[in-house]
Amino acid sequence: MNKQGNNARGSITAMKTLILLRHAKSSWNDQAQRDIDRPLNERGRHDAPLMADRLGARGSIPQRIICSPALRTVTTAEIFANRLHIPLELIQHERQIYLGGPAHLLHLVRQQESNIDCILLVGHNPALTDFLNELCPDARVDNMPTCCVAELQFQSADWTSVDFAQATLKTLDYPKLDRAAAG
């Protein structure tokens, strides 16, 4: 699947889509538990399938999922993969997502193969919010809430050339948007 769009001159330009996903709400019930081992709580187990379905309804199906090795991100990634019918083998665990900031995340994205047009990166705050704002300064998002999905597009044929301040924010969606509209 090769996504393409028209630029101002009408010629065809290759497009890359990067979907940033903050993990679903996690549990703080066990204060002795290591941070990396915290599971999803009930709200997180509810919101992840909801947000995966909304992503799928928009037609954004990742060809690769990259996630932090933390239990809450792995579980969120697996829920999204199952709902979007993506084989679990396409989930790649990357430690630098757990501890890294925007520069680390950009380096990771730039390492992806050019034949992949859509990537889902599942991580943590504050790094994801900072990364989003570096990629798309016009977005100016204060905080990506839990289970927030930010779909970004780059006019690029390969991931090696993506950079800060080059993305266009296509969608910013999170569970409470649905609740706010209903209330």
C-alpha positions in Angstrom: 0.0 0.0 0.0 1.6 3.3 -1.1 -0.1 6.5 0.1 0.4 9.4 -2.2 -1.0 12.9 -2.3 -0.9 15.9 -4.7 1.3 18.9 -3.9 0.6 22.5 -5.0 1.9 21.8 -8.5 -0.3 18.8 -9.0 2.5 16.3 -9.1 2.4 13.1 -6.9 4.3 13.0 -3.7 4.9 10.0 -1.5 3.3 10.2 2.0 4.3 8.5 5.3 1.9 8.3 8.2 3.1 8.1 11.8 0.5 7.4 14.4 1.6 8.2 18.0 -0.4 6.4 20.7 0.0 7.0 24.4 -0.7 3.8 26.3 -4.1 3.3 27.8 -4.7 4.1 31.5 -2.6 2.0 33.8 -3.1 0.8 37.3 -1.3 2.3 40.4 -2.9 -0.3 42.8 0.4 -2.0 43.7 2.8 0.7 44.9 5.6 -1.8 45.2 5.4 -2.8 41.6 8.1 -1.5 39.2 6.9 1.1 36.8 7.7 -1.0 33.7 5.4 -3.8 35.1 2.3 -1.7 35.7 -0.7 -3.3 33.9 -3.8 -1.5 32.4 -6.6 -0.7 34.7 -10.3 -1.2 33.9 -10.6 2.1 32.1 -7.5 1.3 30.0 -9.0 -2.1 29.0 -12.2 -0.3 28.0 -10.5 2.6 26.1 -7.9 0.7 24.1 -10.4 -1.3 22.0 -12.6 1.8 21.6 -9.7 3.9 20.2 -8.4 1.0 18.0 -11.9 0.8 16.5 -12.0 4.5 15.9 -8.6 4.4 14.2 -9.7 1.6 12.0 -12.9 3.4 11.1 -10.7 6.3 9.8 -8.9 3.8 7.6 -5.5 4.1 9.2 -4.1 0.6 9.5 -0.4 0.4 10.5 2.0 -1.9 8.8 4.2 -2.0 11.8 3.7 -1.3 15.5 6.7 -0.2 17.6 6.2 0.0 21.3 8.0 0.4 24.6 8.6 -2.8 26.5 6.5 -1.6 29.5 3.6 -3.9 30.2 1.0 -1.1 29.7 2.4 -0.2 26.3 2.7 -3.9 25.1 -0.9 -4.6 26.2 -2.2 -1.5 24.5 -0.3 -2.4 21.3 -1.6 -6.0 21.4 -5.2 -4.7 21.8 -4.8 -2.4 18.8 -3.2 -5.2 16.8 -6.0 -7.6 17.5 -8.8 -5.0 16.8 -7.1 -3.9 13.5 -6.3 -7.5 12.5 -2.5 -7.0 12.5 -0.4 -10.0 13.3 1.3 -9.8 16.7 4.6 -10.6 15.0 4.5 -7.1 13.5 4.9 -5.6 17.0 8.5 -4.5 17.6 9.6 -3.8 21.2 12.1 -0.9 21.5 13.6 0.0 24.9 14.5 3.5 23.8 10.8 4.4 23.7 10.5 3.7 27.4 13.3 6.1 28.4 14.0 8.3 25.4 12.9 11.7 24.4 12.0 13.2 21.0 15.5 12.9 19.5 15.6 9.2 20.4 12.1 8.6 19.0 13.0 10.5 15.7 16.1 8.3 15.4 14.0 5.2 15.8 11.4 6.3 13.2 14.2 7.2 10.7 15.5 3.6 10.9 12.2 2.1 9.5 12.2 0.6 6.0 10.9 2.9 3.2 8.4 0.2 2.0 6.4 0.7 5.2 4.0 3.7 4.8 2.2 3.6 8.1 3.7 3.1 11.6 2.1 3.0 15.0 4.4 4.1 17.8 3.1 3.3 21.3 4.8 5.1 24.2 4.7 7.3 27.2 4.4 10.9 28.3 5.9 13.4 28.5 8.1 12.1 25.6 5.1 11.5 23.2 3.6 15.0 23.7 7.1 16.6 23.3 7.7 14.4 20.2 4.3 15.4 18.7 5.1 19.1 19.3 8.6 18.8 17.8 7.2 17.1 14.7 4.3 19.4 14.2 4.9 22.7 16.0 1.6 24.2 14.8 -0.3 21.6 16.8 0.8 22.8 20.2 -0.7 20.0 22.3 -0.3 20.6 26.0 -0.8 16.9 26.9 -1.6 13.7 25.1 -4.0 12.0 27.5 -4.0 8.3 28.0 -5.0 6.3 24.9 -4.6 9.5 22.8 -4.0 8.8 19.1 -2.2 11.5 17.0 -2.0 10.7 13.2 0.7 12.6 11.5 1.6 12.8 7.8 4.9 13.5 6.2 5.5 14.3 2.5 8.3 11.9 2.1 9.2 8.7 0.2 11.2 7.3 3.1 11.5 7.5 6.8 15.2 8.5 6.7 14.3 12.0 5.6 11.5 12.8 8.1 12.5 15.6 10.6 11.1 17.9 13.2 8.7 20.6 12.1 7.8 18.6 8.9 4.6 16.8 9.9 1.0 17.7 9.4 -1.4 16.7 12.2 -4.2 14.8 10.5 -6.1 13.7 13.6 -5.9 14.0 17.4 -8.4 11.7 19.1 -8.7 10.5 22.7 -11.5 8.8 24.7 -12.7 11.9 26.6 -13.5 13.6 23.3 -16.3 11.1 22.9 -17.4 11.7 26.5 -17.3 15.5 26.1 -19.4 15.4 22.9 -22.0 13.2 24.7 -22.2 15.4 27.8 
